[in-house]
Amino acid sequence: MTQRNLKSFARTQDRRVDSGYFHVPKWNSFLSTFKISIMNRSTSVIFSIVLLGLFSCMSPHPKTETYKNPLMIALSNLNGKYSFDQSTGNYFYDKNGSIDSLLTKYDKVKILDTLVAHMADTTMTNSEYNGKKLFLGILSFQALQILVTYEPTDKSGDIAGHWKGFVFPVSDLNGLIIAREEWKKVIQTKTYILQ
């Protein structure tokens, strides 16, 4: 569209807006506000591509691997509840048996990477703690705990009390990301024991 054709189109749209056909902002004011001048087809194509890119980034449902992975779908559909035992200071998940059943359908070594990769996944699940829905990353960690044993140590000995690889039902995204990075190291160094 040339500049002249664009202005003519905008005037037509203004008349339609004024006469009540459309309930949208006037095109003239839109064009003058953003000072868009489309001189030839190549710039209009570039402009269209940029707009398409912007709108695709604003998708309310980002495409993730979660929706393609049967294990992650099954974990997110579990209707489990976490509880906290004041006497021991531990969290308990009431669907560990269901997770264990799910894990028997997969090669244990092959799903380790999948579980660790999803530890920072903020997809909401059907499981909850104190009435609040939980991130899929929390259930990925729960499945990992059923699958492997790992005792974090360093030169000074056992560091389980302050190791950053643990995830709790109250963990936030930052905690999940840190835990995922710790578990990546564990998987790479193969310092875990399969159960």
N, C-alpha and C positions, 0 to 999 in steps of 0.2 A: 504494500500500500504506500502510495506517495503521501507526502505531508498534506497536500491539498485534499486527497481522497479521505485521509484520516480525519481532517477537520470537518469535512462534509458529513462523514459517518457520525462524528461526535455531535454535530448540530442536530442530526436526525434523532439520535438517542436522547438529547436534551428535550426535544419536542415531545417525545414519547414519555419521558419521565414527567414533564410538566403536565401532560394530559392524563396522567394516571395509569398508563399502560404498564410501567415498570416501577418497582420500588427499590431502585439502586441509586448510588451516587451519580451525579452528572459526570459524563465522560470528559467534558471539557475541563472541569475542575481536577479530575483525576490526572489528565494529561499535563495540565499546567503545574500541578503539585510535584509530580515526579519528573517533569521536563523530559518526557520521552519523545524523541523525534526519530522516527523510522524512515530512513532515506532510501533504502533499497532492500531487496529480498534477503541478502546475506545478513544484514544486521537484524532483520526481523526473525530470521531463523535462529540466530545466536540468542536473541532475546527470548524466544520461545523455549529454547533448550535450557537457558538459565532458570526461567520460571518453572519449567518441569522439574528441574533438579531441586529447586527450593521446596516445591510442593511435595515431592516424593520424600524429602527429609522430614517433613512434618506429619508423616503417617502415624495415626494413633496406635497402630498395631505393628511394631517393628517385626520383621521376619527374622526369627532366630532358629537355631538348630533344635531348640526345645520341641517345637511342634513337629519335627520330623523323626525324633528319636523315641521309639516305643517305651524304653525304660523310663525316660524323663516324663513322658506322658502319664505312664502308670504311677510314678511317684507323685506327680502333681495331683492326681485324682484320688489319692488316699485320703480318707476322712479320719485322720488321726488327731490326737490331742497330746500335747506335752504337759507334764505336771512337774512341780518342783518339790523335792523332799527336803524339808527344813532340817531334819536330823542328820542327813548325810551331805547336804549341800549339792545334790546331783539332780539333773533333769532326767525324766523318763518319758519315753515315747511309747504310746500304747499300741502302735502298729508295727513293731519290730518284726513280729512273726510274718506279717504280710510282706515287708521288705525282703526278708530272708527268702520267702517263696519266690518273689520276683527275681532275685539274684541267681537262683538255681537254674534259671532258663538261659543264662549267659555264661560265656567263658570268663572266668574271674579276672584273669590277667588283662584281657582285652577291654573290659569295662572300667578298669581303674582310671585310665586317661579320661574317659567320658565323665565319670563322677567328679574327678578333680576339675575338669574344664567347666563343669556346671556349678561349682561351689560358689561362684559370685553371681549366679543367675537370679535375677529379681522377679522372675515370673511368680505370680501369686499361686499358691496351692490351696487345696481344700483342707489342709491340716492347720491347726491353730494352737496358740498358747494364750491363755487368759482372754479368749474370745477374739484374738487378733490373728488374721490369716498370715501364714508364714511364706517366706521366700523359698523357691525351689532349691537354692543353694544350701539351705539348712537341711533339707531332706537328702540332698546329695551327700553331705557330710555324714548324716545318720547312716546312710547305706554304706558309705566307706568304712565307718566304724564297725559295721556288722561283717564286712568283707575282710578287713585286715586288722592286724595289731601293730602298733608302732609305739615304741618307748623313746621319746625325745631325750637325747643326752648330748653333752658336750664334754670337753676335757675335765670339767669339774664334777661331772656325774649327771644324775637325773635332773632334767630341767622342766619336767612336766608341769610344775606349778606355775610357770610363767611363759611357756611356749605359746607362740602366736598362731599355731595351727589348729587350735581348738575352736569349734563353732558352737554357739548356744542358741536357743530359740529367740533370745533377745539381741542377737548379733545384728549389726547394721551392715550396710553395703561395704563400708570401709573395712570392717572386721572380716567380712567374707573374702574380700580381695586379698587381704594380708594372709589369711588362712590358706587360700588357694595357692599363693606363691610358695608358702612353706611346704604344702603337700606336693607341689611340683618337684621340689628338691628331693623329697622322700621317695617319690616314684622314680625319678631319674637315678638316684643312688641305690635304689632297690634295698633300702634299709627297713622294709616292712616285712611282716610275716602274714601270709595268706591263712585265713581261718578255714 
